[in-house]
Amino acid sequence: MRILGESWDALKRLAAIDSTLNYLEKAIDEITEELREMGRKVSDLQMRVVRLEAQREADRREREADKRELQAEIARFKAETERFEMRISRQLPPSTDQKPE
């Protein structure tokens, strides 16, 4: 009878261990799935960062091109203004700074 009782206790302990192992297996499966989902999200974020960095670089190049274009327009305007001032100065009669006495 004693052997039967010990066997019964061992069987109960094995059943408890099996139940615990099943619980742990499910928990590990859930954690594994969560980690996979997090990995997918990290990959999505990495791709988004790459796209944003590429867009930022394209925007920077566009701003630089716009700046160069604006600087060229300003230089053309200054040159045109200087030419206009020279034409006007040629058309004006000579100035007489002397006052008649």
C-alpha positions as CSV (number, residue, x, y, z in Angstrom):
1,M,0.0,0.0,0.0
2,R,2.9,2.3,0.8
3,I,4.3,1.9,-2.7
4,L,0.9,2.7,-4.2
5,G,0.7,5.9,-2.0
6,E,4.1,6.9,-3.0
7,S,3.3,6.3,-6.6
8,W,0.2,8.3,-6.3
9,D,2.1,11.2,-4.8
10,A,4.7,11.0,-7.5
11,L,2.0,10.9,-10.1
12,K,0.4,14.0,-8.6
13,R,3.7,15.8,-8.5
14,L,4.3,14.9,-12.2
15,A,0.8,16.2,-13.0
16,A,1.6,19.4,-11.3
17,I,4.9,19.7,-13.1
18,D,3.1,18.9,-16.4
19,S,0.6,21.6,-15.7
20,T,3.3,24.1,-14.8
21,L,5.2,23.2,-17.9
22,N,2.1,23.7,-20.1
23,Y,1.5,27.1,-18.5
24,L,5.2,28.1,-19.1
25,E,5.0,26.8,-22.7
26,K,2.0,29.0,-23.4
27,A,3.6,32.0,-21.7
28,I,6.8,31.5,-23.7
29,D,4.7,31.2,-26.9
30,E,2.9,34.5,-26.1
31,I,6.2,36.2,-25.3
32,T,7.7,34.9,-28.5
33,E,4.8,36.2,-30.6
34,E,5.0,39.6,-28.8
35,L,8.8,39.7,-29.7
36,R,8.1,38.9,-33.3
37,E,5.4,41.6,-33.5
38,M,7.9,44.1,-31.8
39,G,10.5,43.0,-34.4
40,R,8.1,43.7,-37.2
41,K,7.3,47.1,-35.7
42,V,11.0,47.9,-35.3
43,S,11.6,46.9,-39.0
44,D,8.7,49.2,-40.0
45,L,10.2,52.0,-38.0
46,Q,13.6,51.5,-39.5
47,M,12.1,51.7,-43.0
48,R,10.2,54.8,-42.1
49,V,13.4,56.4,-40.7
50,V,15.2,55.6,-43.9
51,R,12.5,57.2,-46.0
52,L,12.3,60.2,-43.7
53,E,16.1,60.7,-43.9
54,A,16.0,60.4,-47.7
55,Q,13.2,62.9,-47.9
56,R,15.1,65.3,-45.5
57,E,18.2,65.0,-47.8
58,A,16.1,65.7,-50.9
59,D,14.5,68.7,-49.1
60,R,17.9,70.0,-48.1
61,R,19.2,69.7,-51.7
62,E,16.1,71.5,-53.0
63,R,16.5,74.3,-50.4
64,E,20.2,74.7,-51.5
65,A,19.2,74.8,-55.2
66,D,16.5,77.4,-54.3
67,K,19.0,79.4,-52.4
68,R,21.5,79.4,-55.3
69,E,18.7,80.4,-57.7
70,L,17.7,83.3,-55.4
71,Q,21.3,84.4,-55.1
72,A,21.6,84.4,-58.9
73,E,18.4,86.4,-59.2
74,I,19.7,88.9,-56.6
75,A,23.0,89.2,-58.5
76,R,21.2,89.8,-61.8
77,F,19.0,92.4,-60.1
78,K,22.0,94.2,-58.7
79,A,23.7,94.2,-62.1
80,E,20.6,95.4,-63.8
81,T,20.2,98.2,-61.2
82,E,23.8,99.3,-61.7
83,R,23.3,99.4,-65.5
84,F,20.2,101.4,-65.0
85,E,21.9,103.9,-62.7
86,M,24.7,104.3,-65.2
87,R,22.2,105.0,-68.1
88,I,20.4,107.5,-65.9
89,S,23.6,109.2,-64.8
90,R,24.6,109.6,-68.5
91,Q,21.2,111.1,-69.4
92,L,21.2,113.7,-66.6
93,P,22.7,117.1,-67.3
94,P,26.0,117.8,-65.5
95,S,25.4,119.0,-62.1
96,T,26.4,122.6,-61.2
97,D,27.4,122.8,-57.6
98,Q,28.4,126.4,-58.0
99,K,25.9,129.1,-57.1
100,P,25.7,132.1,-59.2
101,E,27.1,135.2,-57.6
